[in-house]
Amino acid sequence: MSEDDLPVRAGIVPVTPLQQNCVIVWCTKTMKAAIVDPGGDVATILEGIEQTGVSPQAIWLTHGHIDHAGGAQELKEQLGVDIIGPHREDQWLLDRLQQDGLQYGITDSRNCAPDRWLEEGEQVSVGEVTFDVLHCPGHTPGHIVFVNQELHFGILGDVLFRGSIGRTDFPRGDHDALINSIKQKIFPLGDDMVFLCGHGPASTVGDERRTNPFLQ
């Protein structure tokens, strides 16, 4: 299948001083899109939406950290769409986004309340493409990921990176839980699973299983 034939495509908009990968993911048949982890710089995200020509359908959040969720409320109001995710265990983070933003010099972040919390085993859709939701605690207690096993594609937030893993030295971080999430939830997706992460370049599950120094 050529890239032109793929039923889903994605683009990355780096946002906030932490250079977080806000992902615009869309169904190529319907051009309906989800905006994943709009951490801030909403004007830049809106430019990305305009450039891709997509029609935003929802905002999806992998977890509640400031660089992933700080712009969600403003973007919701600009687009008139629902905020979906993360797991309810991250509500305490979403309730303090404005406060946490000041620590990082992010002055435009706002607290937000999702229109729908997500649980393990649920699904979300963008156009005609459906993603499974996996609960992967460790980086935060309510972290979730979005995966489409048929297309071998996932959006993993800050669970797993190329050559690294999510930090667990933040409040309520849990290193053992993170490693368990990766080995019990992510590795079984298969070595050919391509994933986008919250920071840095994309990778595959196989590359990280074989070479990631934190997982050996």
Helices and strands as residue ranges (DSSP letters): G 3-5, E 8-15, E 20-27, E 32-36, H 42-52, E 55-60, H 66-69, H 72-79, E 82-84, G 88-90, H 91-94, H 97-103, E 123-126, E 129-135, E 144-148, E 153-155, E 160-161, E 164-165, H 175-181, I 182-186, G 187-189, E 194-196, E 203-204, H 205-211, G 213-215
